[in-house]
Amino acid sequence: MSDKTSFSQIDFVPAKAEDYEEVMSISGGIYNGLDYLPFRYHAWLKDPQRTMFLAKCEGKVVGFESFLLVDDGTTAVVEGLRVAPWMRGRGVAGLIQKHCLDILHSDHPEVKKVRLTRVENPPAAMLAKYKVLNSKAVISINLPADQLETSLKLLESRVDNLDTSKHLSVLGAEEILKFFDESKTRKDLLLGGFLVQGWLALTTQKSNLNLLLKRKIVWIYSHSRESGDSERSSEIATACGGPQTYLEEFLSLGSPPFPVPYSEQVYCLEIDLFGNDPSHAKLHVLQQLKMGAQGLPEGSRVVVLLYPEESLKAQLDQFCERLTPFPLTWIQLILEMDI
């Protein structure tokens, strides 16, 4: 397929393994050096549920995008969009997105929705097509290898006085499937009903859970020991005198650390947080950090990305005080469009 533009002709072709270096050559600086595509590109090529394609101009790669079929094949999640620096602002991204929709209409007519995640302030043209389903905060921490142990001890000292009735459990595959199958009330933990892992927004359908189970994610669940199914929230007085309702349950997902192009021996650890209780959140962050650190090669630096509800941002910022921040300030938006 080709599209005419004011500068030349854009051709779209399937992405292949041998295109890797050229795709990486247009990807410098993406996500402030925390780009996940260098690590995932070849694995994505082997995924039968994913389609990857390139935009080419005069034989050179000038753009890339992929989509993953989820929700039993009825939704396409778009990931990895990028345009070569010298082609940005010239309408190439729009052509790529149009090509993506053309593929979905022709090859996957069963797809009824397109979903994606964006950082804050998407363009007005995008908001005219997509509806914002929810948003989460993004907190970034930079932990050099020689500061990791000290940083963990600092965080441990800050949770020593927290409510010890919070019980944390690492969930296995069967427990994860049972968790969402048995209790609809647990979906209250998920903003908009979406389970977001990194930047992949999914519903809790079994096929989506099975997809996540292949990713070696650490799933941690906690609840207050005294809470039962009939009572899943409590009211805590706030500084302003009004009550704040906290869910008695909390869930977190921790990705295996993966290498990023920011620098040599730098890894990224993503921790997705579901729930609104700050004491639960702090315990989860600490436990996920401890478990994630075990998967780091010796001498590695790790950049940690936390994705909490926006109501937790101030308290988690305070919890991480005196740790080195990474230069990244985002809000994560989940957008969806009917097609």
Secondary structure, DSSP 8 states (H G I E B T S, - for coil): -EEE-SSSEEEEEE--GGGHHHHHHT-TTGGGGT-SHHHHHHHHHT-TTEEEEEEEETTEEEEEEEEEEEGGGTEEEEEEEEE-GGGTTTTHHHHHHHHHHHHHHHH-TT--EEEEEE-S---HHHHHH-EEEEEEEEEEEEE-GGGHHHHHHHHHHHHTTS-TTEEEEE--HHHHHHHHHH-GGGGGGSGGG-EEETTEEE---HHHHHHHHTTT-EEEEEEETT-BTTB-EEEEE-TTSSEEEEESEEEEEE---EE-TTSTTEEEEEEEEESS-HHHHHHHHHHHHHHHHTTS-TT-EEEEEEE--GGGHHHHHHHTTTS-B-S--EEEEEEEEE-
